[in-house]
């Protein structure tokens, strides 16, 4: 029985709606006499607004440098790293081969070894000469006294000669050590060391000619996003501005960062100038790799906790900016003052309060005092929805539909 009443109510509502609207169409030929439908209203609310400048970005190394073959340093070279290897600052990455320097070092080391052997022999002989005893006894034989004196003079002469030779050999060893140190510094300079922590890339596989790039080292300590702005956009930004980068490869996850660098040298494309900007991310994520693409948003201006409305609810002209509100059961146009505008919302500086009932998506048919109606929510015409209403509520809805035009 109850289900039958519900179905009858639906038929009555729909039939009444059609009859009333047909009668209105016959009675009122001028469309301006009709009340207009208002499908949705919104309320200004407190929110944070951020005016942004959008650009496409790509992940690049924070720092990188290239190593080139310099034939003046060495005729050949040996790479000490592999593609993709992770190196620390100071790690050897390349060694030049300089035959002349290596031959000089070998020759000097051989000479030094021979001189050190000579020095060792001289020191042994000097020790022997210094150990020869000197007789202090007075000999009665004049001939023996003369012999002892001559031996003593001869020993002293030999000792002096050996000491002079020792000094000469020591000086030669010192000179060779200086030459060795100089050549070893040259040899040390033949080993190229990494200037920073990073990853080896672009490793040359073939034989290099003078000036060819042998490898690159790219850092991975920070993530940097490179973007390009047009000559019309670049004056709006400055270093230090906050920004975000959104990666679709990570499901649209966004990361905060800072605009760290603006390259003032333009790149010309299709007779237009573009400038490179860099955003350094505040955090490192192992899932982000060099070459990942992202959407950059640079925050040009921010206001927190301001009253705002969707932009499509605003009516703007040269004379005024306004919204249509429902006040005391009527449509009323209200002038407002707006402020910061972002992509979807705009700040309301004055003219509205947080509880104002604003008509969303206003049309040209709206005007002050215009009658309106709120269309019936179709979902309430479904039987399962009407079952939750009692007879009195159903009758009230039917009457309202019949007598409110």
Secondary structure, DSSP 8 states (H G I E B T S, - for coil): -HHHHHHHHHHHHHHHHHHHHHHHHHH--SGGGS-EE---EEE-EEEEEEEEEEEEEEEEESSEEEEE--TTT-SEEEE---TT-EE-TT-EEEEEE-HHHHHHHHHHHHHHHHHHHHHHHHHHHHHHHHTS----S--S-HHHHHHHHHHHHHHHHHHHHHHHHHHHHHHHHHHHHHHHHHHHHHHHHTEEE-SSSEEEES---S---TT-EEEEEE--SSEEEEEEEETTTGGG--TT-EEEEEEGGGTSEEEEEEEEEE--S-EEETTEEEEEEEEEESS--TT--TT-EEEEEEEEEEEEEEEEEEGGG-EE-SS-EEEEEEETTEEEEEE-EEEEE-SSEEEEEES--TT-EEESS--TT--TT--EE----GGGGSHHHHTTS-HHHHHHHHHHHHH--
